[in-house]
Amino acid sequence: MSPGAWMMLLATVIALGALLVVVFALVRSIRNEHRSGRSLWRDFGLGLGLMLLFFGTWVAHGIAEWQTYTDDQRAHGEATSAGDFVSTFAQSTLENWQSEFLQLFAFVALSALFIHKGSAESKDTDQKIEASLRRIEESLGTLPPEVRRDDPHGRGLPHTPLEVETREPVTSGPRPRSS
């Protein structure tokens, strides 16, 4: 076997090993977290569905690759060989995985570094956090009196810890609406 074939075999074994680790982690998670009386699909539908989609598309890729391989071999007047097909299939699979992992890594790294306003992946700005805190404090009735009510962005929030007066005990029933 040529050095290139050995490298292809090594890359295929590593990729399949990584795939087996992911499948093993899913099975172990299901075994550890599944509670009797609950549907397996309800608790782990996302992981199982993605795993089935992956294997289904991989089998479909193999069928399409086999068809392409046999057509190419027939066009060149050569015999088909399982070893050559496995090499061709492994090469196309690894190229596909490489591009997907590169895309995913780039997305994760860039979304951690940069902000895209309004994107769910971007971290919140201090202004958004302060506005959210202001809305929560207003709804709870714990907004400090020194905060201006006409400050729409909550910039007038004090930088000291909030001191909350005990007004009345919290009940588990519905809160009365203020008019």
C-alpha beads as a LAMMPS data file, in Angstrom:
LAMMPS data file: protein, C-alpha beads

179 atoms
178 bonds

1 atom types
1 bond types

-500.0 500.0 xlo xhi
-500.0 500.0 ylo yhi
-500.0 500.0 zlo zhi

Masses

1 110.0

Atoms # bond

1 1 1 0.000 0.000 0.000
2 1 1 1.237 3.479 -0.826
3 1 1 1.944 6.134 1.835
4 1 1 -1.113 8.072 0.621
5 1 1 -3.333 5.029 1.132
6 1 1 -1.964 4.579 4.661
7 1 1 -2.687 8.241 5.447
8 1 1 -6.221 7.876 4.070
9 1 1 -6.736 4.786 6.215
10 1 1 -5.417 6.610 9.286
11 1 1 -7.664 9.631 8.656
12 1 1 -10.668 7.351 8.166
13 1 1 -9.956 5.453 11.385
14 1 1 -9.597 8.720 13.323
15 1 1 -12.832 10.130 11.858
16 1 1 -14.765 6.945 12.563
17 1 1 -13.282 6.850 16.072
18 1 1 -14.518 10.393 16.700
19 1 1 -17.932 9.407 15.367
20 1 1 -18.028 6.395 17.685
21 1 1 -17.139 8.609 20.661
22 1 1 -20.090 10.898 19.863
23 1 1 -22.481 7.950 19.461
24 1 1 -21.172 6.384 22.678
25 1 1 -21.680 9.695 24.532
26 1 1 -25.276 9.867 23.285
27 1 1 -25.993 6.262 24.333
28 1 1 -24.366 6.807 27.740
29 1 1 -26.388 9.989 28.252
30 1 1 -29.589 8.173 27.394
31 1 1 -28.719 5.300 29.717
32 1 1 -27.871 7.640 32.614
33 1 1 -30.666 10.183 32.192
34 1 1 -33.659 8.169 30.942
35 1 1 -36.436 7.767 33.481
36 1 1 -38.908 4.938 33.273
37 1 1 -42.408 5.938 32.293
38 1 1 -41.259 8.687 29.928
39 1 1 -40.910 8.400 26.203
40 1 1 -37.377 7.960 24.933
41 1 1 -38.198 10.223 21.974
42 1 1 -39.572 12.936 24.259
43 1 1 -36.460 13.050 26.408
44 1 1 -33.815 12.519 23.723
45 1 1 -35.577 13.222 20.422
46 1 1 -33.112 15.888 19.289
47 1 1 -30.036 13.710 19.680
48 1 1 -31.703 10.604 18.296
49 1 1 -33.222 12.499 15.388
50 1 1 -29.920 14.117 14.448
51 1 1 -28.133 10.771 14.726
52 1 1 -30.708 9.109 12.453
53 1 1 -30.482 11.982 9.973
54 1 1 -26.708 11.721 9.975
55 1 1 -26.628 7.976 9.360
56 1 1 -29.469 8.158 6.824
57 1 1 -27.727 10.842 4.783
58 1 1 -24.405 9.038 5.107
59 1 1 -25.930 5.846 3.695
60 1 1 -27.553 7.888 0.906
61 1 1 -24.168 9.488 0.232
62 1 1 -22.620 6.019 0.027
63 1 1 -25.255 4.846 -2.463
64 1 1 -24.767 7.939 -4.635
65 1 1 -20.987 7.592 -4.402
66 1 1 -21.220 3.915 -5.422
67 1 1 -23.274 4.875 -8.463
68 1 1 -20.779 7.561 -9.464
69 1 1 -17.837 5.236 -8.859
70 1 1 -19.276 2.388 -10.939
71 1 1 -20.210 4.799 -13.754
72 1 1 -16.650 6.193 -13.816
73 1 1 -15.124 2.719 -13.775
74 1 1 -17.430 1.564 -16.580
75 1 1 -16.646 4.690 -18.648
76 1 1 -12.914 3.945 -18.389
77 1 1 -13.345 0.238 -19.050
78 1 1 -12.004 -0.747 -15.617
79 1 1 -13.335 -3.270 -13.120
80 1 1 -14.861 -2.127 -9.863
81 1 1 -13.094 -2.962 -6.643
82 1 1 -14.369 -2.636 -3.080
83 1 1 -11.030 -1.249 -1.878
84 1 1 -11.028 1.504 -4.491
85 1 1 -14.636 2.365 -3.694
86 1 1 -13.949 2.560 0.053
87 1 1 -11.024 4.868 -0.659
88 1 1 -13.145 7.110 -2.884
89 1 1 -16.032 7.106 -0.403
90 1 1 -13.716 7.863 2.530
91 1 1 -12.113 10.722 0.622
92 1 1 -15.457 12.370 -0.223
93 1 1 -16.772 11.812 3.308
94 1 1 -13.679 13.340 4.924
95 1 1 -13.794 16.323 2.549
96 1 1 -17.425 16.905 3.489
97 1 1 -16.759 16.580 7.228
98 1 1 -13.719 18.835 6.983
99 1 1 -15.747 21.641 5.432
100 1 1 -18.572 21.211 7.967
101 1 1 -16.234 21.208 10.971
102 1 1 -14.385 24.235 9.601
103 1 1 -17.681 26.095 9.141
104 1 1 -18.905 25.167 12.622
105 1 1 -15.592 26.079 14.269
106 1 1 -15.530 29.423 12.453
107 1 1 -19.109 30.164 13.530
108 1 1 -18.448 29.316 17.171
109 1 1 -15.160 31.237 17.329
110 1 1 -16.461 34.314 15.551
111 1 1 -19.743 34.448 17.481
112 1 1 -17.754 34.344 20.716
113 1 1 -15.604 37.276 19.586
114 1 1 -17.944 39.572 17.702
115 1 1 -21.398 41.031 18.230
116 1 1 -24.162 41.103 15.652
117 1 1 -26.902 43.306 17.055
118 1 1 -30.149 41.407 17.464
119 1 1 -28.552 37.993 16.997
120 1 1 -29.393 35.301 19.529
121 1 1 -25.763 34.158 19.479
122 1 1 -24.311 37.556 20.432
123 1 1 -23.707 38.441 24.013
124 1 1 -25.976 41.050 25.586
125 1 1 -24.689 44.567 25.952
126 1 1 -24.684 46.324 29.310
127 1 1 -27.540 48.525 28.099
128 1 1 -29.760 45.519 27.421
129 1 1 -28.947 43.988 30.795
130 1 1 -29.655 47.265 32.621
131 1 1 -32.952 47.712 30.757
132 1 1 -33.964 44.139 31.620
133 1 1 -33.093 44.679 35.273
134 1 1 -35.084 47.918 35.274
135 1 1 -38.168 46.163 33.845
136 1 1 -37.856 43.389 36.430
137 1 1 -37.446 45.849 39.310
138 1 1 -40.414 47.909 38.084
139 1 1 -42.633 44.825 37.851
140 1 1 -41.570 43.705 41.335
141 1 1 -41.982 47.199 42.739
142 1 1 -38.395 47.293 44.012
143 1 1 -37.074 50.119 41.818
144 1 1 -35.220 52.582 44.089
145 1 1 -36.956 55.974 44.475
146 1 1 -33.839 57.891 43.383
147 1 1 -34.086 56.440 39.867
148 1 1 -35.699 58.868 37.434
149 1 1 -38.896 57.487 35.926
150 1 1 -38.387 59.457 32.715
151 1 1 -35.053 57.743 31.998
152 1 1 -36.014 55.307 29.191
153 1 1 -32.696 53.465 29.029
154 1 1 -32.147 52.997 32.736
155 1 1 -28.940 55.037 32.717
156 1 1 -29.893 56.619 36.028
157 1 1 -29.711 53.337 37.912
158 1 1 -27.618 53.742 41.037
159 1 1 -24.285 51.976 41.224
160 1 1 -24.836 50.977 44.838
161 1 1 -26.388 47.724 46.030
162 1 1 -30.164 47.734 46.042
163 1 1 -31.702 47.988 49.472
164 1 1 -35.136 46.436 49.475
165 1 1 -37.639 47.270 52.169
166 1 1 -39.771 44.417 53.365
167 1 1 -43.280 45.459 52.405
168 1 1 -45.394 42.344 52.749
169 1 1 -44.759 38.626 52.604
170 1 1 -44.942 37.042 49.196
171 1 1 -47.937 34.776 48.769
172 1 1 -48.312 31.929 46.360
173 1 1 -51.655 33.210 45.038
174 1 1 -52.164 35.708 42.224
175 1 1 -50.949 39.253 42.791
176 1 1 -53.609 41.944 42.835
177 1 1 -53.461 44.167 39.788
178 1 1 -52.854 47.835 40.350
179 1 1 -55.017 50.228 38.377

Bonds

1 1 1 2
2 1 2 3
3 1 3 4
4 1 4 5
5 1 5 6
6 1 6 7
7 1 7 8
8 1 8 9
9 1 9 10
10 1 10 11
11 1 11 12
12 1 12 13
13 1 13 14
14 1 14 15
15 1 15 16
16 1 16 17
17 1 17 18
18 1 18 19
19 1 19 20
20 1 20 21
21 1 21 22
22 1 22 23
23 1 23 24
24 1 24 25
25 1 25 26
26 1 26 27
27 1 27 28
28 1 28 29
29 1 29 30
30 1 30 31
31 1 31 32
32 1 32 33
33 1 33 34
34 1 34 35
35 1 35 36
36 1 36 37
37 1 37 38
38 1 38 39
39 1 39 40
40 1 40 41
41 1 41 42
42 1 42 43
43 1 43 44
44 1 44 45
45 1 45 46
46 1 46 47
47 1 47 48
48 1 48 49
49 1 49 50
50 1 50 51
51 1 51 52
52 1 52 53
53 1 53 54
54 1 54 55
55 1 55 56
56 1 56 57
57 1 57 58
58 1 58 59
59 1 59 60
60 1 60 61
61 1 61 62
62 1 62 63
63 1 63 64
64 1 64 65
65 1 65 66
66 1 66 67
67 1 67 68
68 1 68 69
69 1 69 70
70 1 70 71
71 1 71 72
72 1 72 73
73 1 73 74
74 1 74 75
75 1 75 76
76 1 76 77
77 1 77 78
78 1 78 79
79 1 79 80
80 1 80 81
81 1 81 82
82 1 82 83
83 1 83 84
84 1 84 85
85 1 85 86
86 1 86 87
87 1 87 88
88 1 88 89
89 1 89 90
90 1 90 91
91 1 91 92
92 1 92 93
93 1 93 94
94 1 94 95
95 1 95 96
96 1 96 97
97 1 97 98
98 1 98 99
99 1 99 100
100 1 100 101
101 1 101 102
102 1 102 103
103 1 103 104
104 1 104 105
105 1 105 106
106 1 106 107
107 1 107 108
108 1 108 109
109 1 109 110
110 1 110 111
111 1 111 112
112 1 112 113
113 1 113 114
114 1 114 115
115 1 115 116
116 1 116 117
117 1 117 118
118 1 118 119
119 1 119 120
120 1 120 121
121 1 121 122
122 1 122 123
123 1 123 124
124 1 124 125
125 1 125 126
126 1 126 127
127 1 127 128
128 1 128 129
129 1 129 130
130 1 130 131
131 1 131 132
132 1 132 133
133 1 133 134
134 1 134 135
135 1 135 136
136 1 136 137
137 1 137 138
138 1 138 139
139 1 139 140
140 1 140 141
141 1 141 142
142 1 142 143
143 1 143 144
144 1 144 145
145 1 145 146
146 1 146 147
147 1 147 148
148 1 148 149
149 1 149 150
150 1 150 151
151 1 151 152
152 1 152 153
153 1 153 154
154 1 154 155
155 1 155 156
156 1 156 157
157 1 157 158
158 1 158 159
159 1 159 160
160 1 160 161
161 1 161 162
162 1 162 163
163 1 163 164
164 1 164 165
165 1 165 166
166 1 166 167
167 1 167 168
168 1 168 169
169 1 169 170
170 1 170 171
171 1 171 172
172 1 172 173
173 1 173 174
174 1 174 175
175 1 175 176
176 1 176 177
177 1 177 178
178 1 178 179
